[in-house]
Amino acid sequence: MEEILNAAPQHVVTLENINLKYNGERGEVTALQNVNLNIEKGEFICVLGPSGCGKSTLLNIMAGFLKPTEGEAKMNGKLIEGASWERAVVFQTPTLYPWLNIHDNVAFGPNVRHLPKKETEELTRKYLNLVELGDFGDHKPYELSGGMRQRASLARVLVNQPGMILMDEPFGALDALTRQNMQTLIRKIWSQTQNTVFLITHDVDEALALATRIIVMSSRPGRIVKEFETDFTYDIDGVNKESARYTRKYMQIREEILNIINEQNETLKL
């Protein structure tokens, strides 16, 4: 874990003066305005903001699903010009092929990339075990619970060993206990794999539990209002676990984030 904290910064994704506009029913809409962001290797970034502030739009630009109206989005110094396995996306609803079993769903990406059969099998087994589904490879998606399907979707992303994982409210549809278990699992996986993660959430406590950096966005047009460097994920991953949630620093940052979001929600009403 110290290697992540002490390593020299290496920008995986860079956003420079990003603006995105589109034509709505009432004319031109500015979804994002002057967004600048550098994401370093090994960071776990969580994004918060009022509904409709452009969080998902920002993720879609990084994924290569959308092109900004102005500005540049780059990965490892190269323009992002389309979707790529190097930037894997995990959605709120698990994306699994219902006609394939869980093993074959996870192996799908490596097979498409024509990796050697032995390597594909080794990677598939490794990541099924990592998400604690090693005994469920022969099950079809409909035979698994919602949390297990989301874990399978995560394994399907991880098996491609992407440079960045983009997650759009991946736990939003889960019940409270399953959601907490998934948070614990994603912390464990992040600490083991040192993946770079960009996760959208509406849950401030989820962001504080997971992130090494929290980004708070304004109401539309979406801008970055404030960033918070956090280290609660290290404490929670260690022996202290839940005690990190009750420190003065945790509560102060939590209150400040909620105040910013509430102010932005009030702006929407004006």
C-alpha positions in Angstrom: 0.0 0.0 0.0 2.9 2.3 0.7 4.0 1.9 -3.0 0.8 3.6 -4.1 1.2 6.5 -1.7 4.9 7.1 -2.5 5.1 6.4 -6.2 5.8 9.4 -8.6 2.5 10.6 -10.2 1.7 9.0 -13.5 -1.3 10.4 -15.3 -3.5 7.6 -16.7 -6.3 10.0 -17.9 -6.1 13.7 -18.5 -9.1 16.0 -19.2 -8.3 19.4 -20.6 -10.9 22.2 -20.8 -13.7 19.7 -21.4 -17.0 21.2 -22.5 -20.0 19.2 -23.8 -23.1 20.7 -25.3 -26.1 19.1 -27.0 -29.5 20.1 -28.4 -32.4 19.6 -26.1 -36.1 20.1 -26.5 -35.7 23.7 -25.3 -32.5 24.5 -27.2 -28.8 24.0 -26.6 -27.8 22.5 -23.3 -24.4 22.8 -21.7 -23.8 19.5 -19.8 -20.2 20.1 -18.8 -18.2 23.3 -18.6 -14.5 23.8 -18.4 -13.7 20.5 -16.7 -10.0 19.8 -16.0 -8.8 16.7 -14.3 -5.7 14.6 -14.0 -6.2 11.0 -12.8 -3.1 9.3 -11.5 -2.2 5.6 -11.7 -3.6 3.7 -8.7 -6.1 6.4 -7.6 -9.6 5.5 -6.5 -11.7 8.5 -7.4 -15.3 8.9 -6.4 -17.6 11.5 -7.9 -20.5 13.2 -6.2 -23.0 15.8 -7.2 -26.6 16.7 -7.7 -28.7 14.7 -10.2 -28.2 15.8 -13.8 -24.9 17.5 -13.1 -23.0 15.6 -15.8 -21.3 12.8 -13.8 -22.3 10.1 -16.2 -21.5 12.3 -19.2 -18.0 12.8 -17.8 -17.6 9.0 -17.4 -18.9 8.4 -21.0 -16.3 10.8 -22.3 -13.5 9.0 -20.5 -15.0 5.7 -21.7 -14.9 6.9 -25.3 -18.7 6.7 -25.7 -19.0 10.5 -26.2 -16.8 13.1 -27.7 -16.5 16.5 -26.0 -17.7 19.6 -27.9 -14.5 21.3 -26.8 -11.3 20.2 -25.1 -9.4 17.0 -25.1 -9.6 13.7 -23.2 -6.5 11.6 -23.2 -5.3 8.3 -21.9 -1.6 7.8 -21.4 -1.1 10.9 -23.5 -3.2 9.7 -26.5 -6.5 11.1 -27.5 -9.5 9.0 -26.5 -11.3 8.4 -29.8 -13.6 5.5 -29.0 -14.4 2.7 -26.6 -11.5 0.4 -25.6 -10.9 -2.6 -23.4 -8.2 -0.4 -21.7 -11.1 1.6 -20.1 -13.5 -0.9 -18.8 -17.0 0.1 -17.6 -19.1 -1.4 -14.9 -22.8 -0.2 -15.0 -25.5 -0.3 -12.3 -27.2 -3.2 -14.1 -24.9 -6.2 -14.6 -23.9 -6.7 -18.3 -23.8 -10.5 -18.7 -24.8 -12.6 -21.7 -27.7 -14.7 -20.4 -26.9 -17.6 -22.7 -23.4 -18.1 -21.4 -22.4 -19.4 -18.0 -20.4 -17.2 -15.6 -17.1 -18.8 -16.6 -17.7 -18.1 -20.3 -19.0 -14.6 -19.6 -15.7 -13.8 -17.8 -13.6 -15.5 -20.6 -15.5 -13.6 -23.3 -13.1 -10.6 -23.5 -9.8 -12.6 -23.6 -11.4 -14.9 -26.3 -12.4 -11.9 -28.4 -8.8 -10.6 -28.1 -7.5 -14.0 -29.1 -5.4 -14.7 -26.1 -3.9 -18.2 -25.8 -6.4 -20.7 -24.5 -4.2 -21.5 -21.4 -3.7 -17.9 -20.5 -7.5 -17.2 -20.9 -8.3 -20.1 -18.6 -5.8 -19.0 -16.0 -7.0 -15.4 -16.0 -10.6 -16.4 -15.9 -10.0 -18.7 -12.9 -7.9 -16.0 -11.2 -10.6 -13.3 -11.4 -13.5 -15.6 -10.6 -11.7 -16.5 -7.4 -10.9 -12.8 -6.7 -14.6 -11.9 -6.7 -15.4 -15.0 -4.7 -17.2 -16.8 -7.5 -14.8 -19.6 -8.1 -17.4 -22.3 -7.4 -20.1 -20.7 -9.6 -18.4 -20.7 -13.0 -20.9 -23.2 -14.5 -24.0 -21.3 -13.3 -26.0 -19.1 -15.7 -26.5 -15.4 -14.7 -30.2 -16.0 -13.9 -29.2 -18.5 -11.2 -27.2 -15.9 -9.2 -28.3 -13.1 -6.9 -28.0 -9.5 -7.9 -24.8 -9.0 -5.9 -23.3 -12.2 -7.4 -24.1 -11.0 -10.9 -22.5 -7.7 -10.2 -19.4 -9.5 -9.0 -19.4 -11.5 -12.2 -19.6 -8.3 -14.2 -16.6 -7.0 -12.2 -14.6 -10.2 -12.9 -15.5 -9.8 -16.6 -13.9 -6.3 -16.5 -10.9 -7.2 -14.4 -9.9 -10.2 -16.6 -9.0 -7.8 -19.4 -6.5 -6.1 -17.0 -7.6 -2.6 -18.2 -5.6 0.6 -17.4 -8.7 2.1 -15.8 -12.1 0.9 -14.4 -15.1 3.3 -14.8 -18.0 2.5 -12.5 -21.4 4.2 -12.9 -23.3 3.7 -9.6 -22.4 0.0 -9.6 -24.0 -0.8 -6.3 -27.1 1.5 -6.6 -29.6 -1.3 -7.3 -28.4 -3.6 -4.4 -29.9 -3.9 -0.9 -28.0 -2.2 2.0 -26.2 -5.4 3.2 -25.2 -6.6 -0.2 -24.0 -3.0 -1.0 -21.8 -2.9 2.1 -20.4 -6.3 1.2 -19.6 -5.1 -2.3 -17.9 -2.0 -1.0 -15.7 -4.2 1.2 -14.9 -6.5 -1.8 -14.1 -3.6 -4.2 -11.7 -2.1 -1.5 -10.0 -5.5 -1.2 -9.7 -5.9 -5.0 -8.4 -2.4 -5.4 -5.7 -2.9 -2.7 -4.6 -6.1 -4.4 -4.7 -5.1 -8.0 -3.8 -1.4 -7.7 -6.2 -0.6 -10.5 -7.1 3.0 -11.3 -10.8 3.5 -10.5 -13.3 6.2 -11.3 -16.7 5.6 -9.5 -19.9 7.6 -9.6 -22.1 7.5 -6.5 -24.8 9.4 -4.7 -23.8 8.1 -1.4 -21.3 10.3 0.5 -20.4 7.5 3.0 -19.7 5.2 0.1 -17.4 7.8 -1.4 -15.6 8.3 1.9 -15.2 4.6 2.5 -13.7 3.9 -1.0 -12.0 7.0 -2.4 -8.5 8.3 -2.2 -9.8 11.4 -3.8 -13.4 12.7 -3.9 -14.6 15.1 -6.6 -17.8 17.2 -6.0 -19.5 18.6 -9.1 -21.8 21.6 -9.5 -25.4 21.6 -10.8 -25.6 21.9 -14.6 -23.5 23.0 -16.3 -21.3 20.5 -14.6 -18.0 21.8 -13.2 -15.7 20.5 -10.5 -16.5 22.5 -7.4 -14.1 21.0 -4.9 -11.8 18.0 -4.5 -11.0 16.2 -1.2 -7.9 14.1 -0.7 -9.0 11.2 1.6 -7.3 8.3 3.2 -10.2 6.6 5.1 -10.1 3.7 2.7 -6.6 2.8 4.1 -7.9 2.9 7.7 -11.0 1.0 6.9 -9.0 -1.7 5.0 -6.8 -2.1 8.1 -7.4 -3.1 11.6 -9.6 -0.1 12.5 -12.3 -0.8 9.9 -15.5 1.0 10.9 -13.8 3.2 13.5 -12.6 5.4 10.6 -16.2 6.4 10.1 -16.5 8.1 13.5 -13.4 10.3 13.5 -13.7 14.1 13.6 -12.0 14.4 10.2 -14.4 12.0 8.6 -17.4 13.8 10.0 -16.1 17.3 9.0 -15.4 16.2 5.4 -18.8 14.5 5.2 -20.6 17.6 6.4 -18.7 19.8 4.0 -19.6 17.6 1.0 -23.3 17.4 2.0 -23.4 21.2 2.4 -21.9 21.7 -1.1 -24.3 19.3 -2.7 -27.3 20.9 -0.8 -26.2 24.3 -2.1 -26.0 23.0 -5.6 -29.5 21.5 -5.3 -30.8 24.9 -4.1 -29.2 26.5 -7.1 -31.2 24.2 -9.3 -34.5 25.5 -7.8 -33.6 29.1 -8.5 
